[in-house]
């Protein structure tokens, strides 16, 4: 990677970590955590045997498989100003391999609704 790509990758990674933090905060596990009293300490300790209701990953993945799209399908993603994103599908050469733009400016929605 070039130095610029490394910098963009760093920003991209920070974005991804931020998304994980947001997911944890917005979808937090609300299972009550209980405490135990121990003979050896005046302080209670956390009960690590609490059952949590976890996501059914098989069902989640199955649902995602049923609804997924291939973003490399020509004509699927069309930028309102720059046109088709991947006109040659997976053979398209992209200028921005990282997919992150520093100091990006949103499009003017009056010009590009």
C-alpha positions, 0 to 999 in steps of 0.5 A: 500500500502507498502511504496515502492508502495506509492513512485511508486504511487507518481511517477506514479501520477507525470507522469499522471499530466505531460501527462495532462500538455502535452495534454493542451500544445499540444492541446491548445484552440486557441479561441481568448479571447476578453476584455471589457471596464468597467465604474468602472475601467481603466483596461479592463476585460476578456470576459467570454462569448466567445464561444469555440468549444469543443470536441464532447464527444459522438462521441469521446467515440463512436469512442473509443468504436469501437476501444478499446482492452482489455489489459487483453486478454491473449497473447495480450501483450508479453514482448520481454524478460519476455514473456506474461504479463497477461497469465491468463488474469484478473486472472494474479497476477502482481508483480507490481500493480502500473505499474510504475518502478523507474529508468527503463532502456529501453530494448537493441533493438539489443537483443530484436528488 
